[in-house]
Amino acid sequence: MGPRLLGLILITAGALVLIVPFFFVVSTAPQKIGLVGGGALIIGMTMVSIYSGTLIDFDKRRYKEYQSIFWIKLGTWQKLLPVERAELVIHSYKSKNTPNGISPTLVQDVTIYKCVLLANGTKFLALDFAKEKDAVAAIERIKRGLEI
């Protein structure tokens, strides 16, 4: 969430830098305003657009773990092994950040819901979800798609 929030802040700041000269008289050169505001917008949009995930193509029996930037998903398709079983695993732990003198020490309980695909008796692929209902919906879709 941190990089995405910073990206939104940069987008807002860049938009403000570009809009303010329309309402107030400023002595800064228009090129400098455009470079600063446009640069903040571009960096912010880049940060907001970066994410990763996993795609499963049930028809062609393949999957791709990807990194996305500007909504272009980069990664290579790999053959999906014959999946024997899909399980929902709930993993809970305590998350604690290291005190650094600036941010407070936070301790919180975190629960991750994992859809685990088993092939040849071992874990083949694990998909993590923050919400149980999302994990349940995903595992049902996977079971339908793979006919298991």
C-alpha positions as CSV (number, residue, x, y, z in Angstrom):
1,M,0.0,0.0,0.0
2,G,2.9,2.4,0.6
3,P,4.1,2.8,-3.0
4,R,0.6,3.2,-4.2
5,L,-0.2,5.8,-1.6
6,L,3.0,7.7,-2.5
7,G,2.0,7.5,-6.2
8,L,-1.4,9.0,-5.4
9,I,0.3,11.8,-3.4
10,L,2.6,12.6,-6.3
11,I,-0.3,12.6,-8.8
12,T,-2.2,15.1,-6.6
13,A,0.9,17.2,-6.1
14,G,1.7,17.2,-9.8
15,A,-1.9,18.2,-10.7
16,L,-1.8,21.0,-8.2
17,V,1.5,22.3,-9.6
18,L,0.0,22.3,-13.1
19,I,-3.3,23.9,-12.1
20,V,-2.2,26.7,-9.7
21,P,-0.8,29.0,-12.4
22,F,-4.3,29.2,-14.0
23,F,-5.6,30.8,-10.8
24,F,-2.7,32.7,-9.4
25,V,0.1,34.8,-10.9
26,V,3.4,33.0,-10.5
27,S,6.9,34.2,-11.6
28,T,8.1,30.7,-12.4
29,A,8.7,29.8,-16.0
30,P,6.0,27.7,-17.7
31,Q,8.6,25.1,-18.8
32,K,9.7,24.6,-15.2
33,I,6.1,24.3,-14.0
34,G,5.4,21.8,-16.7
35,L,8.6,19.8,-15.9
36,V,7.9,19.6,-12.2
37,G,4.2,19.0,-12.4
38,G,4.5,16.6,-15.4
39,G,7.4,14.7,-13.8
40,A,5.4,14.2,-10.5
41,L,2.4,13.0,-12.6
42,I,4.5,10.5,-14.6
43,I,6.3,9.2,-11.5
44,G,3.0,9.0,-9.6
45,M,1.2,7.2,-12.4
46,T,4.1,4.7,-12.7
47,M,4.0,3.9,-9.0
48,V,0.2,3.5,-9.0
49,S,0.3,1.2,-12.0
50,I,2.9,-1.3,-10.7
51,Y,1.5,-4.5,-9.3
52,S,2.0,-8.3,-9.6
53,G,-0.2,-11.4,-9.8
54,T,-0.9,-14.7,-11.4
55,L,-3.0,-15.5,-14.4
56,I,-4.3,-19.0,-15.1
57,D,-5.5,-20.0,-18.6
58,F,-7.7,-23.0,-18.1
59,D,-8.3,-23.7,-21.8
60,K,-4.6,-24.0,-22.6
61,R,-3.6,-25.4,-19.2
62,R,-1.0,-22.8,-18.5
63,Y,-0.2,-20.0,-16.0
64,K,1.8,-16.8,-15.8
65,E,3.2,-15.0,-12.8
66,Y,3.5,-11.4,-13.9
67,Q,4.7,-8.0,-13.0
68,S,2.6,-5.2,-14.4
69,I,3.6,-1.7,-15.2
70,F,1.2,0.7,-16.9
71,W,-1.2,-2.2,-17.1
72,I,1.1,-4.3,-19.3
73,K,1.5,-7.7,-17.8
74,L,5.1,-8.9,-18.2
75,G,5.9,-12.6,-17.6
76,T,6.2,-15.9,-19.4
77,W,3.5,-18.5,-19.7
78,Q,4.4,-21.9,-18.1
79,K,2.8,-25.2,-18.5
80,L,0.3,-26.0,-15.7
81,L,1.1,-29.4,-14.2
82,P,-1.8,-31.8,-13.7
83,V,-3.4,-30.5,-10.5
84,E,-4.7,-33.2,-8.2
85,R,-6.2,-31.0,-5.5
86,A,-6.9,-27.4,-4.5
87,E,-7.0,-26.5,-0.9
88,L,-7.7,-23.3,1.1
89,V,-5.1,-22.7,3.8
90,I,-5.5,-20.0,6.5
91,H,-2.2,-18.6,7.7
92,S,-2.1,-16.2,10.7
93,Y,0.8,-14.5,12.2
94,K,1.8,-11.4,14.2
95,S,3.3,-8.6,12.0
96,K,5.7,-6.2,13.7
97,N,7.7,-3.4,12.2
98,T,11.1,-2.6,13.4
99,P,11.3,0.7,15.4
100,N,13.4,3.2,13.6
101,G,12.8,6.3,15.7
102,I,10.4,7.8,13.1
103,S,7.5,5.4,12.8
104,P,5.8,3.9,15.8
105,T,6.2,0.2,16.6
106,L,3.1,-1.5,15.4
107,V,2.1,-5.1,16.2
108,Q,-0.9,-6.5,14.5
109,D,-2.4,-9.9,13.8
110,V,-2.4,-10.7,10.1
111,T,-4.4,-13.5,8.4
112,I,-3.7,-14.6,4.8
113,Y,-5.9,-16.9,2.9
114,K,-4.0,-19.1,0.5
115,C,-5.3,-21.1,-2.4
116,V,-2.8,-24.0,-2.7
117,L,-2.7,-26.1,-5.8
118,L,-1.2,-29.6,-5.3
119,A,0.5,-31.5,-8.2
120,N,2.4,-34.8,-7.8
121,G,1.6,-34.7,-4.0
122,T,3.5,-31.4,-3.5
123,K,2.6,-27.7,-3.4
124,F,2.8,-26.4,-6.9
125,L,1.3,-22.9,-6.8
126,A,0.0,-20.8,-3.9
127,L,-2.2,-17.7,-4.4
128,D,-2.6,-15.3,-1.5
129,F,-5.7,-13.3,-0.6
130,A,-6.4,-10.8,2.1
131,K,-10.1,-11.6,2.3
132,E,-11.6,-15.0,2.9
133,K,-14.5,-14.5,0.5
134,D,-12.1,-13.7,-2.3
135,A,-10.0,-16.8,-1.6
136,V,-13.2,-19.0,-1.5
137,A,-14.4,-17.5,-4.8
138,A,-11.0,-18.1,-6.4
139,I,-10.7,-21.7,-5.3
140,E,-14.2,-22.4,-6.6
141,R,-13.3,-20.9,-9.9
142,I,-10.1,-22.9,-10.1
143,K,-11.8,-26.1,-9.3
144,R,-14.4,-25.5,-12.0
145,G,-11.8,-24.4,-14.5
146,L,-9.5,-27.4,-13.9
147,E,-12.4,-29.8,-13.4
148,I,-11.2,-31.1,-10.0
